[in-house]
Amino acid sequence: MNEQCIWTMWWQGEQNAPVLVKKCINSMREKSAGRKVIVITEENYLQYIELPDYILEKVKKRIITITHLSDLIRMELIYRYGGIWIDSTIFINYEIPSEIYELDFYTIKRKYNPAYMSRNVSKARWSSYLIGGKKGCRICSLIKILLHSYWKQESTIIAYFLVDYFLDEVISRDREARKLLDAVPYYENDIFFMNRIMNKTADREIRDEVEKQIGIFNKLSWKATYNCRNKNDEKTFFGIWINDDISNEIQLQKVEGKELKLSKIKRYFKESFDKLKIKRFGIKLCILSFGHLLIQARHGKIPDLIDKKYNIKVKNYLRKYSDKLDNMSSSL
C-alpha cells in the first residue's frame, strides 16, 4: 500500500452516501494529484485492518458506535500503511500539497484563539477529522494502544471526543510525539469558512473575494441544511460549489427550532444519564456531561466553569489508561 494514499469512510458505501458526501469524496480524487483514494465501508474495512475480538463484539452490539469505530479505524490505517485520513465531509478546494505526505505526522493545526477555541480539548493543536503520517506513526500507534485498552475494559463511552482526550495525553507525556506535532505547519485558512457561507447568495461582486478566503481543506456537515437557491431563486454558494449539477436538494428536512431544541435536550439527557454510565462513571460526571452538552459553544462564567469541571472529571477517569503511556513509549 502506498504511504501517500488518502483514506476516508462512509460506512454504508459511497453509492449510498448523501450528495454532499459524494461531492467531497470526488473532490479528494480530483485534488489528490493522482494519489489513490480508498473509501472504507462496512463491507471492506476488515480487508485493510485487524481489530481485537472484544472490539468487534462491541461493534456488533452497538456499544461502540460507527463514529467511534472510525477513530479506531483511522489510527490503525495510518499506523499500518501511512497516508492521510480525511473525513468524508471535508471538501478539497485545491490540490493537496505533496509536502504534507513528507511529514512523519500531519493534522490541521491552527493558531489558538481563546475567544472561541478554549472549549475544544485540542485547543486548535490538531483536528482528528484530518490526520495522517508515515507508516508506523508514533502518535497513531500510542492512541491506537490507548483506545484498545479503553474498549477492553469499558462498555460505554465516557466522552464523545475520547480520541482527542487521549491525543492530549500523548502529546503531554511523550516527548517524541510532541516533537512530531510541533513540526506540523499551521493551517492559515478558516476550515469552517466555506460551511458558514453555503446558503448565502453567490453575488458576483463578492464571489471572487469570498473564494480567496477558502483554503485547501473545508469542513462541511452532511447533517446541515444546504440549498442550491435562495427564496428569490438566486444561486447560493452551495449551488455553485457543490450542487450545481443537480436539482435543489436539501440535505435534511427542516425542523422547527423549538422542536429541534427539545429533541436535542431529550437526546442529551438520554446520552448523559444512561444507567451504565451512571454506574461506571458516577452521577457527578453524568450531570456535568449533560451540562456540557447543553452549553455547547456558549461562554460565560457558568458555562466555562461547567466545562472546566467536566474536563477535569473526564481526564481524571482516563488517567488510569494514560498513565500506561510511560511504559508504552519506551517500548516503541
N, C-alpha and C positions, 0 to 999 in steps of 0.2 A: 504494500500500500504506500502510495506517495505521501511523504510528510507534508506536502503542500496542498492537500485536498481540503475541501470545505464540507463540514458536517452540519446538517440541520435535521429537523424532525417534525413530522406530522403523523401522529400515531395511527390514524385511520387511512393513511395513504394519500399521496399528493392529489390523486384524482378526486378524492372526496373532500378536499380542503376548501374553505371559503375563497372567494375571488381574491381577496386581499392577500391571503397566504400564497396562493398560486403566483400572483404578481411578484411577491417578494422573493420567492424561490427562483422564479425566472430571472429576476434582477441579479441574483447571485451568479447564475450561469452566464448572463450577458457581461458581467463585470469581473469575471474570475480570471481573465487573461488566459483562458484555455485550461485552467485547473479543474479537476473533477469535483462535482458537487454530488454528495451522497445524501439522499433523504432517508432517514431512519424511520421505520414503521413497526407496527406490531408484528408484521409478518417477517421482517428481516433482521431485527436488532440482535438476535442471538446468533446470527451468521457472523457478526463482527466482534462480539464480546462474550465473555462468560460471567455469570453472576452466581453467587452462592445460593444454594437451595433455600436457605431461610429467607433470602430476599425475594426470590421468585415466588415462594409460597405466600409471602405477604402482599406481593403484587396481585396474585390471583384472588386473594381475599379482600383486595382493595384497601388494605391497611396502608400500603404505600400507593399514593395516587400517581397518575401518569406524570403530573408536574414534577413530583419529587423523584420519580423513576428517571426522568430526563436528566436530573442533576447527577445521578449515578452513572447514567449512560455517557454523558459528555466527558466526565472525568476519566472513565475507562477508555474511551475512544482516543482522547488526546494522549493519555499515558501510553497506550498500546501502539498507536500509529503516528501520532503527531497531527498537525493540521490546525484548523480554526473551526470552532463551533460558533455558528451564527443562528440565533433564534429565528424561527420561521416567520416572525412578524417584523423583521428588520429589512428595510428596503435599501438596496445599494444603488447610490446615485452616480458614482464614478468608479473607474477601475480600481480594484483593491491593490494597494502598493506592494510590490514584491518584498520591500524591506520588512514588512510585518512577519513574513514567513522565516526570516533570518533570525528573529529573536527566539531565545530559549523559552520565553513566556510572553504572551501578549493578552491584553484586555483593553477595554475602553476605560481610560483613566482621565478624569477631568480635574480642573483646578477647583479646589474646595471653596464653596460659598456657604457659610454657616446660616445665611438667611433662609435657605430652602433645602440644604443638604444635611443638616445636623441630625435629622431623624433616621437617615439611612445608615445601616450598620457599616457599609463600606466607606462612608464619608467621601464618596466620589473617587476612591482609590482604585476601584475595579468595577466591572459590570459582569455579573455571571451569565448574562444573556449573550455576551460575545467574549469568548475566552479561547485561548489557543496556546500552542507551544510545540516544541520538538518532541519526538518520541522519547518516552521516559521522563517527561517533565516533572521536576521535583514537587512543585506546588500541587499539581493534579494528583500525583502519587500520594502525598500526605492527606489531601482532602478525601481521596478515594478510601484510604485506610480508616479515616475517622468516620465517614459515612457508613462503611461496612460495620464498624464497631458499634455505632449507634443503633443500626437496624437489627443487629444481632440481639441486642438487649431490649429494645423498645418496640412497642406495638401501636404507637401513636406519635404524631409529630408535635414537637414542643413549640416550634415557631415556623412560620411559612418560609422565612429566609434562613433556614438551617444551614445551607451551604455557605451563606455569607458569614454567619457566626463562626463556622469552622475556618473559613478563609482568613477571618480576622485573627483567630488564634494562631494559625500557621504563620502569618506574617509577623505577628508579635513575638513568637517564640523561636522561630527558625531563622538564623542569620542569612543563610544562603537563599531562602525563599524571599526574604526582604530585599536582598540584592537584585533578584530577578524582577521584582515589582518596581524597584527604583529605576531599573533600566528601561522600563516601558515609557515611551514618549507620551506627552499629554495630547488628548484629542481636543482640538481647539474649537470645533463647531458644537452647537447645541444639538444633541442627538434627538431631542424631543421637539425641535422647532417645526419640523415637517408635520408632525401629528397635530400640533396646535392650530395650524392654519388650513387644514384639509378642507373644511367646509366654508372657507372664506371665498368670496368672489375673485376669480382669477382675472382681475383688471389688468389689461395690457400695460398700463402705465407703471404698475408696481411689480409686474411679473419678473422682470429682469433683476430688480433689486432684491426681491424675495429669494429668487433662485441662487443668488450669490451667497446667501446665508445657509444654504443647505450643504451639508457635508457628505462624506462618503457613506457613512452609516446613519440610518434614520429609523428610530424605534417607533413602530406603529402598534395598533391593537386590533385584533380581529373581532373584539367584543364591542368596539366603538361603532357609532352610527355615522357613516360617511355617505355623503350624497354627491352624485355627479353634477347636479344642477341645483341652484337655489330656488326660492319661491318665485322669482322673476324669470325663471328658465334660463339663467345665466350660468355658464360653466364655473364650477368650483375648481380649486387646485387639485382636489381628489379626481375630478373628472378629467383633468389634463394629465396628471402624473401617473395615475394608477388605473383609472377605469374608463379611459377614453374610447375603448373599442367595444364596449358592451352597454346594455341598457342601464337605466338609472337604478342600480341595485343598492339596497340598504343592507348593511351588514347585520343589524339586529332590528327587530321590530321595536318601535318606540314604546316606552312605558311612561306613564305619568310620573312626575317627580316624587310625589308623596308615596305612591305605591312602590316605587323603586327603593326609596329610603327605608320603608317599612320592611320590605323583603330582605334588604341588606342587614338591617338590625336583627331580624329573626335568624338569618344565616350566621351572623357573627356570634349571636348568643348560643346557637347550637354547636358551633365550632369550639367556642371557648369553654362551655360547661358540659362537654362530653364526660360521661361517668368515668371512663378510663383515664381521661386527662386529669380529672379531679383527684382520682386515686393515686395516679403516678406522680403528678407534679405539685399537687396541693391546691387548695382553694384560693390562696392569695395570688398565685401566678395566674390562675384562670380568670380571676377578677381583673387583674392587670392586663391580661391578654384581651379581654373584652373591651376594656377602656382604650387600649392601644389601637384596636381595630376601629373603634368609634371615632377617635380623634384624627386618625389618618395623618394628613399633612398639616393639620392646624397647629398654630403656635400660640404661645402664651405661657404663663407661669404654671397653670394646672396641667395642660396637655404635655408640656415639657417635663414636668415632674413625673407624670404617669409613665411617659416614655422612658425616662431615666431609670425608674424603679423596675419597669418591665425588663429592660435590657440587662440590668444587674441580676435579676432573678434568673433569666434565661442563661446568662453566661455562667452564673454560679452552678446551675444544674449541669451544664455541659462540661464543666471543668474536669469531671471525672473521666471524660473522654480525652479532652485536650491535654490533660496532664501527662498522657502517654506519649506526647509528641517528642519529648526529650529522648526517649529510648528509640522511637521510630527514626528520628533524624540521624542518629549516629549509625544506624544500620543501612542507610541509603547510600 
